[in-house]
Amino acid sequence: MDKKVIVAGHVCLDITPVFPEGKVKQVGDLLIPGKLIQTGAAEVHTGGAVANTGLAMKILGADVTLMGKIGADAFGEIVLNIVKRYQAEEGMLVSEEESTSYTVALAIPGIDRIFLHNSGANDTFACKDIDFGKVRQADLFHFGYPPIMKKMYEDGGRELEEMFRRVKEADTVTSLDLAAVDEKSEAGLADWEAILRRTLPYVDFFVPSVEELCFMLDRERYDEWMKRAAGGDITEVIKPEDVAPLAERALEMGAKAVLIKCGAPGMYYRTAKADRMEALCRRLELDAEAWTDKEGFETSFVPERILSGTGAGDTSIAAFLTSVLRGADLSEAVQMAAATGACCVAAYDALGGLRPLEELKEKIKGGWRKNGQ
């Protein structure tokens, strides 16, 4: 595969304490004030879209350049050393003035992940930090997690819009992923519908999670889902037909192809009609008929084991985009995304469970069971 990729945006250090085995029903059953919880050795890995999606694409065979910002501190040194193992450090920016972002991921068995996050240097990442010379040489530009990068959402998202506009002017295909936000934070109070409305006309592949997108585009529906979930995982109380209106809104705002991650159940996909897909398919040498005006839900595969969902969404997108660059049709691309997500949850980090796409195809041919079968 000779197509070049740039993965830019949020990067951090993920610290994941290993909790005792055995599912719990509610967070409060385990995290009790004053209680000492014995854990195993912490898993320490890179996180964020740059590391998770970017390095996953590299492992899967794509020609990837990373563009993320870290601090000149101990956490930054760990991040850089990990990235160097994959010979992918060239595009990374090191700031002397800022700290490296970190996340403490609480992956409690039976409970959706809880994140304690510090954005660090990600908050100052801006359009000026993008090497547009390299962008012009790339076939695909993927950007991840603007909701936890201050420059990307302040001032009505002007920085995010400008960046995607300039990438499209370079005739490079674009992809955008989001991130969950604290609704009471500055990012949570931002007008995300307006930000997406000004940005999505420049986005070809839009790949958010259902919770993120619903929070931003339909708060009333989001609050209803939260109430139904009663402290549990939203994806356990929604159906594919609940997701369709969100995809329709994203297409109306300008996105060409929408892939919405729905957690353990799977992924919903929707693509635009021929007049809007033609240029994208031509640019990436895709079969236009196989990508135009499609809709469906790809049910997830049953994983061998479940250790942590950390990075599952990011690596699913990595498999999807890598398949796209290889010229796959839509059905194969979303199938590889679902299969990779099932592999990812079998490891504590985002990259440890990855398997070659050809191996996944063989496993599927061999009768890999899907959830609900």
C-alpha positions in Angstrom: 0.0 0.0 0.0 1.7 3.2 -1.2 -0.9 5.7 0.1 0.4 8.1 2.8 -1.5 9.0 6.0 -1.2 11.8 8.6 -2.8 11.2 12.0 -2.9 14.4 14.1 -4.5 15.7 17.3 -4.6 14.5 20.8 -1.8 12.4 22.4 -1.3 11.4 26.0 0.0 8.8 28.4 -2.5 6.3 29.5 -2.1 4.8 33.0 -4.5 1.9 33.7 -4.6 0.2 37.1 -5.4 -3.5 36.9 -8.5 -4.2 39.0 -9.3 -7.6 40.6 -11.3 -10.0 38.3 -15.0 -10.2 38.9 -17.7 -7.9 37.5 -19.5 -5.3 39.6 -22.8 -3.8 38.9 -22.2 -0.2 40.1 -19.1 1.9 40.5 -20.0 2.5 44.1 -19.8 -1.2 44.8 -16.0 -1.0 44.5 -15.0 2.7 44.8 -16.0 3.4 48.3 -14.5 6.4 50.2 -11.8 5.2 52.7 -11.6 1.8 51.2 -8.2 0.3 50.1 -8.5 -1.5 46.8 -5.6 -3.9 46.0 -4.7 -3.6 42.3 -2.2 -5.3 40.0 0.7 -3.5 38.3 -0.4 -0.5 36.3 -0.5 -0.8 32.5 1.3 2.3 31.1 0.9 3.0 27.4 0.4 5.9 24.9 -3.1 7.0 24.4 -5.2 9.5 22.4 -6.0 9.4 18.7 -2.4 10.1 17.5 -1.0 7.1 19.3 -4.0 4.7 19.3 -5.3 5.3 15.7 -1.9 6.4 14.2 0.2 3.6 15.6 -2.5 1.0 15.0 -2.6 2.0 11.3 1.2 1.7 11.1 1.1 -1.8 12.7 -1.6 -2.7 10.1 0.7 -1.7 7.3 -0.1 2.0 6.5 2.5 4.6 5.8 1.8 6.9 8.8 3.2 10.3 10.0 2.1 11.4 13.5 1.5 15.0 14.5 1.0 15.5 18.2 2.3 17.8 21.0 3.9 16.7 24.3 5.9 18.4 27.1 9.6 18.1 27.8 8.9 16.1 31.0 9.0 12.6 32.4 5.6 11.6 30.9 6.6 13.1 27.5 9.8 11.1 27.5 7.8 7.9 28.0 5.5 8.8 25.2 8.4 9.6 22.9 10.2 6.4 23.7 7.1 4.4 22.9 6.6 6.2 19.6 10.2 5.6 18.7 9.8 1.9 18.9 7.6 2.2 15.8 9.9 4.7 14.1 7.1 7.3 14.2 8.6 10.1 16.2 9.5 12.4 13.3 6.3 14.6 13.4 6.0 14.9 17.2 6.3 18.3 18.8 8.0 18.7 22.2 7.1 21.9 24.1 9.4 23.3 26.8 6.6 25.3 28.3 3.8 22.7 28.7 3.2 19.4 30.4 2.4 16.1 28.7 -1.2 15.1 28.8 -2.1 12.0 30.8 -5.2 9.9 31.5 -5.8 7.5 34.4 -8.3 4.9 32.9 -10.3 3.1 35.4 -11.3 -0.1 33.6 -13.4 -1.8 36.3 -14.7 -5.2 35.2 -18.4 -4.9 34.3 -18.4 -1.1 34.2 -17.8 1.2 31.3 -14.4 3.0 31.5 -14.0 6.1 33.7 -11.3 8.5 32.8 -9.3 11.0 34.9 -7.8 13.3 32.3 -5.3 16.2 32.0 -5.2 17.8 28.5 -1.7 19.3 29.0 0.0 20.4 25.7 -3.0 19.3 23.7 -4.8 22.5 24.7 -2.4 24.6 22.7 -2.2 22.4 19.6 -3.3 24.7 16.7 -3.4 24.9 13.0 0.2 26.3 13.0 1.4 23.0 14.4 0.4 21.1 11.3 3.1 20.6 8.6 1.0 21.4 5.5 3.9 20.5 3.3 3.5 16.9 4.5 -0.3 17.2 4.3 -0.1 18.0 0.5 1.9 14.8 0.0 -0.6 12.7 2.0 -3.7 10.9 0.7 -5.5 10.9 4.1 -5.5 13.3 7.1 -7.1 12.0 10.2 -7.7 14.2 13.2 -8.9 13.0 16.6 -10.3 14.4 19.9 -11.0 18.1 19.3 -13.4 18.2 22.3 -10.4 17.8 24.6 -8.1 20.2 22.8 -8.9 23.8 23.9 -7.8 25.6 20.7 -10.0 23.4 18.6 -13.3 24.3 20.4 -12.8 27.9 21.6 -13.9 30.8 19.5 -16.7 28.7 18.0 -14.3 26.2 16.6 -12.6 28.5 14.1 -9.2 26.8 14.5 -10.7 23.4 13.7 -12.6 24.7 10.7 -9.5 26.5 9.3 -7.4 23.4 9.7 -9.8 21.1 7.9 -10.4 23.8 5.2 -6.7 24.0 4.5 -6.3 20.3 4.4 -9.1 20.0 1.8 -7.5 22.8 -0.2 -4.4 20.5 -0.3 -6.6 17.9 -2.0 -6.2 15.5 0.9 -9.0 13.2 2.1 -10.1 14.0 5.6 -11.3 12.0 8.6 -12.5 13.3 12.0 -13.0 11.5 15.3 -14.5 13.1 18.5 -14.1 12.4 22.3 -16.4 12.5 25.2 -16.5 15.6 27.4 -17.6 16.6 30.8 -20.9 18.4 30.2 -20.1 20.9 33.0 -16.7 21.8 31.6 -15.8 24.6 29.2 -15.7 22.1 26.4 -19.1 20.6 27.4 -20.6 24.1 27.4 -19.3 24.9 23.9 -21.9 25.0 21.0 -20.8 21.7 19.3 -23.7 21.8 16.9 -22.4 25.1 15.5 -18.8 23.8 15.5 -19.7 20.7 13.6 -21.8 22.6 11.2 -18.9 24.8 10.2 -16.4 21.9 10.1 -18.2 18.9 8.6 -18.4 20.4 5.1 -14.6 19.7 4.9 -14.8 16.2 6.4 -15.0 13.1 4.3 -15.1 10.3 6.9 -16.8 11.3 10.2 -16.2 8.6 12.9 -17.6 9.6 16.3 -19.1 7.5 19.0 -22.9 7.5 19.5 -22.7 9.1 23.0 -20.4 11.9 21.8 -22.5 12.7 18.8 -25.8 12.6 20.6 -24.5 14.8 23.3 -23.5 17.4 20.7 -26.5 17.2 18.3 -29.5 16.1 20.4 -29.2 16.8 24.1 -32.8 15.9 24.9 -32.3 12.5 23.3 -29.0 12.1 25.2 -30.6 12.9 28.5 -33.3 10.4 27.8 -30.7 7.7 27.1 -28.8 8.6 30.2 -32.0 8.2 32.3 -32.7 4.8 30.7 -29.2 3.6 31.3 -29.5 4.5 35.0 -25.7 4.7 35.5 -24.9 2.0 33.1 -23.6 2.0 29.5 -25.7 4.0 27.1 -25.0 1.6 24.3 -26.9 -1.1 26.2 -30.2 0.7 26.0 -30.2 2.0 22.4 -31.1 0.4 19.1 -29.7 0.9 15.6 -32.8 2.9 14.6 -32.0 5.3 17.5 -28.7 6.1 15.8 -30.0 6.8 12.3 -31.2 10.3 12.9 -27.8 11.3 14.2 -26.1 10.0 11.0 -28.6 11.9 8.9 -27.8 15.1 10.7 -24.1 14.6 10.1 -24.7 14.0 6.4 -26.9 17.1 6.2 -24.1 19.1 7.8 -21.6 18.0 5.1 -19.9 14.8 6.0 -19.6 12.3 3.1 -19.4 9.0 5.0 -20.5 8.5 8.7 -19.4 5.6 10.9 -20.8 5.8 14.4 -19.2 3.6 17.1 -21.9 2.1 19.3 -19.8 0.2 21.8 -20.2 -3.5 22.3 -23.3 -3.8 20.0 -21.4 -2.7 16.9 -21.2 0.2 14.4 -23.8 2.1 12.4 -22.8 3.4 9.0 -24.3 5.7 6.4 -22.9 7.3 3.2 -24.0 10.1 1.0 -25.5 9.9 -2.4 -23.5 9.7 -5.6 -23.1 13.4 -6.3 -21.3 13.9 -3.0 -19.3 10.6 -3.0 -18.0 10.7 -6.5 -14.9 12.9 -5.9 -14.0 11.0 -2.7 -14.2 7.6 -4.4 -12.1 8.8 -7.3 -9.4 10.3 -5.1 -9.0 7.1 -3.1 -9.7 4.7 -6.1 -12.7 3.2 -4.4 -15.6 1.4 -6.1 -18.2 4.2 -6.1 -21.1 1.8 -6.4 -20.0 -0.1 -3.3 -19.7 3.2 -1.2 -22.6 5.3 -2.4 -25.9 5.7 -0.5 -25.3 2.8 1.9 -26.7 2.3 5.3 -26.4 -0.5 7.8 -25.3 -1.8 11.2 -22.3 -4.0 11.7 -22.8 -6.2 14.7 -19.7 -6.8 16.8 -17.8 -10.0 17.0 -17.4 -12.0 20.2 -14.0 -11.4 21.7 -11.8 -14.1 23.1 -11.7 -12.3 26.4 -12.5 -8.8 27.7 -9.8 -7.0 29.7 -10.3 -3.4 28.8 -12.1 -1.3 26.2 -9.3 1.3 26.2 -8.6 2.3 22.6 -11.1 -0.1 21.0 -12.9 2.7 19.2 -9.6 4.2 18.0 -8.2 0.9 16.7 -11.5 0.1 15.0 -11.2 3.4 13.1 -7.6 2.5 12.3 -8.7 -0.8 10.7 -11.5 1.0 8.8 -9.3 3.7 7.4 -6.5 1.2 6.5 -9.0 -0.9 4.7 -10.2 2.2 2.8 -6.7 3.0 1.7 -6.4 -0.5 0.4 -9.4 0.0 -1.8 -11.9 -2.2 0.2 -15.6 -1.8 -0.3 -17.7 -0.4 2.6 -18.9 -3.8 3.9 -15.3 -5.1 4.2 -14.1 -1.9 5.8 -16.7 -1.9 8.5 -16.3 -5.6 9.1 -12.5 -5.1 9.7 -13.4 -2.3 12.1 -15.7 -4.5 14.1 -13.2 -7.4 14.1 -10.3 -5.2 15.3 -12.5 -3.7 18.1 -13.1 -7.3 19.3 -9.4 -8.0 19.3 -8.5 -4.7 21.1 -10.6 -5.5 24.2 -8.6 -8.6 24.7 -5.6 -6.5 25.9 -5.2 -3.8 28.5 -3.7 -1.3 26.0 -4.9 -0.2 22.6 -2.2 -1.9 20.5 -1.5 -5.2 22.3 -4.5 -7.1 20.8 -4.1 -6.0 17.2 -4.0 -8.7 14.5 -3.2 -8.4 10.8 -6.3 -7.7 8.6 -5.7 -10.8 6.6 -5.7 -12.9 9.7 -9.0 -11.4 10.7 -10.5 -12.2 7.3 -9.5 -15.8 7.7 -11.0 -15.9 11.2 -14.3 -14.5 9.9 -14.3 -17.1 7.1 -13.8 -19.8 9.7 -17.1 -18.8 11.4 -16.1 -16.2 14.0 -19.3 -15.7 16.0 -21.1 -12.4 16.3 -22.8 -11.1 19.4 -26.5 -12.2 19.5 -25.9 -15.3 17.4 
